[in-house]
Amino acid sequence: MVKQDSKNGNSVFVCEACGFAYREQAWAEKCQAWCAKHKSCNVLITRHAVQ
């Protein structure tokens, strides 16, 4: 389960495995699933992360 947080006044969803934050919950869930399975990050997923 990803957690919901706030960054710069905007709601974001955070991958609990690596800490990357996303505007859309679906991307955070994909990130977390990838991190859990492969113990690494996927550049095609993390490019959707917010700074």
N, C-alpha and C positions, 0 to 999 in steps of 0.2 A: 504494500500500500504506500503510495506517495503521500507526502504531507503538503498541506496548503500553507503558504506563508505570504508575507507582504514585502515587496521590494520597491522602494521609491514611491510608495503609495499605490502600487499596482499589485493585484493578486497574482501569485505565481504558484506553480506546483514544483516540488523539489524531489529529485531522486534521492532516496535515503542512502543508497549505496555509494554514490560519488559526489553528491552535493550540487550537481548542475540544476538550474532552475529553468522552467519553461512556462510560457503563457498558457499553453494548452495542456490539459491533464493527460491527453492521449500520448503526447510526446514524452512526458515524464514517466508514464507507465511503460512505454517501449524502452526507454533508457534503463529503468530499473530492472526490467526483465533481461535485457542484454547484459547488464553489469552482473546480475546474479548468475547467469548461465556461463558467461565467458570470462568473468573476473577482469574485464577491461572495458574501455569505452569505445563506442562506434562513432566515427567521424560523421557518418551520414545522419545519425540521430543528434549528436551534440551540436551540429551546426544550427539547430533550431533553438538552442539554449539562449537565454537572455543574460546580459552582463550585469 
